[in-house]
Structure formats: C-alpha cells, structure tokens
Amino acid sequence: MVPLESSHLFSQLPPADLQQLRSITRELAFPAHGEIFKEGDPGDGVYVVKSGQVAISAVVGTGERRVFSTLGPGDFFGEMAVLDQQPRSACATAETAVTFSTETCDKIGCLAMPATISSTVITSSGRTTP
C-alpha cells in the first residue's frame, strides 16, 4: 500500500498540509468488480488508490460502456466532479480488490481547503485557474 504523499496529487504538499489531509481522510476497501461510484452520482470527494486497480469508464454514443483509464497505487480519481461541482461523468469500478483513501467534500469543505491542496488538485487535473 502506498501512503498519500506518494501520490502525484499530494507529493509536493508541505508536511503541515499532509498532516491535515491525513486527519480528514478515511480508508475504504472494495472487492473486485465493486462499484465505487457511477455516472450521475454527486461529486462528493477525491480518491487516492493505495492498492489494487480501478477502471474509469463511461457509456459512449453507441450505448456501450468503454474503459477510458485503469488506475493503480498512487493514482487519483474523482476530482473532475469536485472541481466542476457537477454529478459524476464516469463510473469507477474496482478491477481487483482495491483500497483507497478518500477526502470527502463535507470534511474538506471543498472550497475552503488550504490553497496548497486545492491548487494541487486543479493543477494535477490539467485545469487552469481564471
């Protein structure tokens, strides 16, 4: 299992911000093929894979489900819906048994999180700030 700071998302955070982040995260586990979230669910948090693999998929124009990305330890997902404050645009499914840390919006206060954390989420997602 990988710690939060081994994720690209949080690797550059100062120790004080990492400590704050650790205090508000919770660890969850899903069995292989377990649904973590689905399209249309609220964007309630960001997830960092600690072990296992997660498939990110969506239904495409033909009506079939297509896997867009497979994520492993240290990778993160779920940030797009948090940043957009919109429902999830894709499904996240455990391909193997998976353990991850999650930082939920109600605990982070998404808009009130320390600037270093929110800036890291925005930068890592490829977004730009106005």
PyMOL commands that set and color helices and strands:
alter all, ss='L'
color gray80, all
select helices_A, chain A and resi 4-6+15-24+79-84+105-108+115-124
alter helices_A, ss='H'
color red, helices_A
select strands_A, chain A and resi 26-30+35-37+45-51+54-59+65-71+76-77+91-94+98-104
alter strands_A, ss='S'
color yellow, strands_A
deselect
rebuild
show_as cartoon
